[in-house]
Amino acid sequence: MESKVFYAKSSEEAVEQLLKSTKADKDSIKITVLEKPSKGFLGIGAKSGVFSLEYEVAKETEPAKEELVEENKEEILVEDEVLKTEPSGQDKVENKEIQDKVNVTDEDEIRIAREFVVELLKNADVEAEVDVVLEDNLIKVKISGDDASCLIGRRGDTLDAIQFLTGLALNKFNKDSRTRVFVDIENYRSKREESLKRYCYKAAREVAKTRRTKKLDFMNPYERRIIHSALQNDRFVITYSEGTDPYRRVVIEYKR
């Protein structure tokens, strides 16, 4: 039995590489998966697997003299091609060490976030500019364009989903990542924050005047934090949250 190691997206692809580069008997091939391939997330961060293939050389009948000469020529060409494309034993070990020891940089994480959002916009058939920067372990993705506002959704629901999926893509690429993701479209976040502050200040004045508890609309965690932060030092009211997401809301209560 002979053996070779191949880097491929699947065991079938590894077998195809073996059959193209050797005269292996297809029925004798035994496959050992040294490292499973990774599809990444939506094609981002995909990684080839490592397959060890054991095989027997196919038996052939004695060829004619002329055929033997031509066959030897082809064999030499195949061997030359294999030497060019197939890494040596030492190279295989070094390649595997490089794959196993991946040092993910800030630039890598920025690239993954950008590629994911750009691909998402492409699939949604939305033309927009994507600007990505890293500030204090926070990747800020700003999307701008006339068509981009359609991706905000009701009270930013679609925008929140894009932000969640971008963070998920980043974690799929680097499970040890501590970087958070912030996605904004046409400065919607800042406009929404100002709107929420006006809303909660008005509600707080009402509670202070009537001394009656007021329950605000259902909000996501990001919006609830804005309310709590805006009223945390208020002299007349206190705030807390009740319910279970997505039906969780802020309650403003008179301070006794």
KAJOVEN-V850467 format. One record per residue. RES is the residue in three letters. PSI is psi in whole degrees, 0 to 359 (NA if undefined). D_FIRST is the distance of its C-alpha to the first C-alpha in whole Angstrom. Layout:
res->RES psi->PSI d_first->D_FIRST
res->RES psi->PSI d_first->D_FIRST
This chain:
res->MET psi->140 d_first->0
res->GLU psi->164 d_first->4
res->SER psi->152 d_first->7
res->LYS psi->155 d_first->10
res->VAL psi->134 d_first->14
res->PHE psi->146 d_first->17
res->TYR psi->118 d_first->20
res->ALA psi->164 d_first->21
res->LYS psi->341 d_first->24
res->SER psi->166 d_first->22
res->SER psi->325 d_first->19
res->GLU psi->319 d_first->20
res->GLU psi->323 d_first->21
res->ALA psi->320 d_first->17
res->VAL psi->319 d_first->15
res->GLU psi->318 d_first->18
res->GLN psi->320 d_first->17
res->LEU psi->314 d_first->14
res->LEU psi->329 d_first->15
res->LYS psi->329 d_first->18
res->SER psi->351 d_first->16
res->THR psi->176 d_first->13
res->LYS psi->48 d_first->13
res->ALA psi->144 d_first->10
res->ASP psi->114 d_first->11
res->LYS psi->323 d_first->13
res->ASP psi->343 d_first->13
res->SER psi->357 d_first->9
res->ILE psi->130 d_first->9
res->LYS psi->128 d_first->10
res->ILE psi->131 d_first->13
res->THR psi->124 d_first->14
res->VAL psi->110 d_first->17
res->LEU psi->326 d_first->18
res->GLU psi->125 d_first->22
res->LYS psi->142 d_first->23
res->PRO psi->155 d_first->25
res->SER psi->130 d_first->29
res->LYS psi->349 d_first->31
res->GLY psi->197 d_first->34
res->PHE psi->113 d_first->38
res->LEU psi->37 d_first->39
res->GLY psi->356 d_first->36
res->ILE psi->131 d_first->37
res->GLY psi->20 d_first->35
res->ALA psi->149 d_first->32
res->LYS psi->133 d_first->29
res->SER psi->153 d_first->25
res->GLY psi->171 d_first->22
res->VAL psi->121 d_first->19
res->PHE psi->133 d_first->16
res->SER psi->124 d_first->12
res->LEU psi->120 d_first->10
res->GLU psi->142 d_first->6
res->TYR psi->163 d_first->5
res->GLU psi->144 d_first->5
res->VAL psi->133 d_first->8
res->ALA psi->136 d_first->11
res->LYS psi->139 d_first->13
res->GLU psi->153 d_first->16
res->THR psi->159 d_first->20
res->GLU psi->118 d_first->21
res->PRO psi->159 d_first->23
res->ALA psi->160 d_first->27
res->LYS psi->316 d_first->28
res->GLU psi->320 d_first->29
res->GLU psi->324 d_first->26
res->LEU psi->320 d_first->24
res->VAL psi->313 d_first->26
res->GLU psi->322 d_first->26
res->GLU psi->320 d_first->22
res->ASN psi->323 d_first->22
res->LYS psi->314 d_first->25
res->GLU psi->322 d_first->23
res->GLU psi->320 d_first->19
res->ILE psi->317 d_first->21
res->LEU psi->319 d_first->23
res->VAL psi->316 d_first->20
res->GLU psi->321 d_first->19
res->ASP psi->319 d_first->22
res->GLU psi->320 d_first->22
res->VAL psi->318 d_first->19
res->LEU psi->328 d_first->20
res->LYS psi->324 d_first->23
res->THR psi->330 d_first->22
res->GLU psi->124 d_first->19
res->PRO psi->152 d_first->20
res->SER psi->173 d_first->19
res->GLY psi->317 d_first->17
res->GLN psi->320 d_first->21
res->ASP psi->324 d_first->22
res->LYS psi->317 d_first->20
res->VAL psi->317 d_first->21
res->GLU psi->319 d_first->25
res->ASN psi->318 d_first->25
res->LYS psi->322 d_first->24
res->GLU psi->323 d_first->27
res->ILE psi->319 d_first->29
res->GLN psi->320 d_first->28
res->ASP psi->331 d_first->28
res->LYS psi->81 d_first->32
res->VAL psi->121 d_first->34
res->ASN psi->98 d_first->37
res->VAL psi->121 d_first->39
res->THR psi->170 d_first->43
res->ASP psi->323 d_first->46
res->GLU psi->324 d_first->45
res->ASP psi->315 d_first->42
res->GLU psi->321 d_first->44
res->ILE psi->318 d_first->47
res->ARG psi->317 d_first->44
res->ILE psi->315 d_first->43
res->ALA psi->316 d_first->46
res->ARG psi->313 d_first->48
res->GLU psi->321 d_first->45
res->PHE psi->313 d_first->45
res->VAL psi->318 d_first->49
res->VAL psi->317 d_first->48
res->GLU psi->322 d_first->46
res->LEU psi->315 d_first->48
res->LEU psi->322 d_first->51
res->LYS psi->315 d_first->49
res->ASN psi->331 d_first->48
res->ALA psi->359 d_first->52
res->ASP psi->45 d_first->53
res->VAL psi->124 d_first->55
res->GLU psi->122 d_first->56
res->ALA psi->159 d_first->57
res->GLU psi->141 d_first->56
res->VAL psi->120 d_first->54
res->ASP psi->126 d_first->55
res->VAL psi->127 d_first->53
res->VAL psi->157 d_first->54
res->LEU psi->124 d_first->53
res->GLU psi->111 d_first->56
res->ASP psi->60 d_first->56
res->ASN psi->24 d_first->52
res->LEU psi->116 d_first->53
res->ILE psi->115 d_first->52
res->LYS psi->118 d_first->55
res->VAL psi->115 d_first->54
res->LYS psi->123 d_first->57
res->ILE psi->129 d_first->57
res->SER psi->145 d_first->60
res->GLY psi->154 d_first->61
res->ASP psi->326 d_first->64
res->ASP psi->345 d_first->61
res->ALA psi->332 d_first->59
res->SER psi->339 d_first->62
res->CYS psi->346 d_first->61
res->LEU psi->5 d_first->58
res->ILE psi->314 d_first->60
res->GLY psi->179 d_first->61
res->ARG psi->119 d_first->64
res->ARG psi->31 d_first->65
res->GLY psi->17 d_first->61
res->ASP psi->314 d_first->59
res->THR psi->321 d_first->57
res->LEU psi->318 d_first->57
res->ASP psi->323 d_first->56
res->ALA psi->320 d_first->53
res->ILE psi->317 d_first->52
res->GLN psi->317 d_first->52
res->PHE psi->315 d_first->50
res->LEU psi->325 d_first->47
res->THR psi->317 d_first->47
res->GLY psi->323 d_first->47
res->LEU psi->319 d_first->44
res->ALA psi->321 d_first->42
res->LEU psi->317 d_first->43
res->ASN psi->329 d_first->42
res->LYS psi->323 d_first->39
res->PHE psi->321 d_first->38
res->ASN psi->98 d_first->39
res->LYS psi->338 d_first->39
res->ASP psi->7 d_first->41
res->SER psi->136 d_first->44
res->ARG psi->10 d_first->47
res->THR psi->133 d_first->49
res->ARG psi->161 d_first->51
res->VAL psi->135 d_first->52
res->PHE psi->119 d_first->55
res->VAL psi->132 d_first->55
res->ASP psi->146 d_first->59
res->ILE psi->120 d_first->60
res->GLU psi->40 d_first->63
res->ASN psi->30 d_first->64
res->TYR psi->320 d_first->65
res->ARG psi->311 d_first->64
res->SER psi->321 d_first->67
res->LYS psi->318 d_first->69
res->ARG psi->322 d_first->68
res->GLU psi->315 d_first->69
res->GLU psi->321 d_first->72
res->SER psi->318 d_first->73
res->LEU psi->322 d_first->72
res->LYS psi->316 d_first->74
res->ARG psi->319 d_first->77
res->TYR psi->314 d_first->76
res->CYS psi->327 d_first->76
res->TYR psi->319 d_first->79
res->LYS psi->317 d_first->81
res->ALA psi->322 d_first->80
res->ALA psi->320 d_first->80
res->ARG psi->322 d_first->84
res->GLU psi->317 d_first->84
res->VAL psi->319 d_first->83
res->ALA psi->326 d_first->85
res->LYS psi->316 d_first->88
res->THR psi->342 d_first->88
res->ARG psi->27 d_first->86
res->ARG psi->135 d_first->84
res->THR psi->141 d_first->80
res->LYS psi->132 d_first->78
res->LYS psi->126 d_first->75
res->LEU psi->178 d_first->73
res->ASP psi->162 d_first->71
res->PHE psi->137 d_first->67
res->MET psi->158 d_first->65
res->ASN psi->169 d_first->61
res->PRO psi->321 d_first->61
res->TYR psi->315 d_first->61
res->GLU psi->325 d_first->65
res->ARG psi->323 d_first->66
res->ARG psi->323 d_first->65
res->ILE psi->316 d_first->68
res->ILE psi->311 d_first->70
res->HIS psi->317 d_first->70
res->SER psi->321 d_first->70
res->ALA psi->328 d_first->73
res->LEU psi->9 d_first->75
res->GLN psi->333 d_first->74
res->ASN psi->15 d_first->77
res->ASP psi->137 d_first->80
res->ARG psi->340 d_first->83
res->PHE psi->342 d_first->83
res->VAL psi->161 d_first->80
res->ILE psi->159 d_first->77
res->THR psi->151 d_first->73
res->TYR psi->165 d_first->71
res->SER psi->150 d_first->68
res->GLU psi->158 d_first->68
res->GLY psi->181 d_first->66
res->THR psi->135 d_first->62
res->ASP psi->141 d_first->60
res->PRO psi->8 d_first->60
res->TYR psi->54 d_first->64
res->ARG psi->139 d_first->65
res->ARG psi->165 d_first->68
res->VAL psi->137 d_first->70
res->VAL psi->129 d_first->73
res->ILE psi->124 d_first->76
res->GLU psi->145 d_first->79
res->TYR psi->136 d_first->82
res->LYS psi->113 d_first->82
res->ARG psi->NA d_first->84
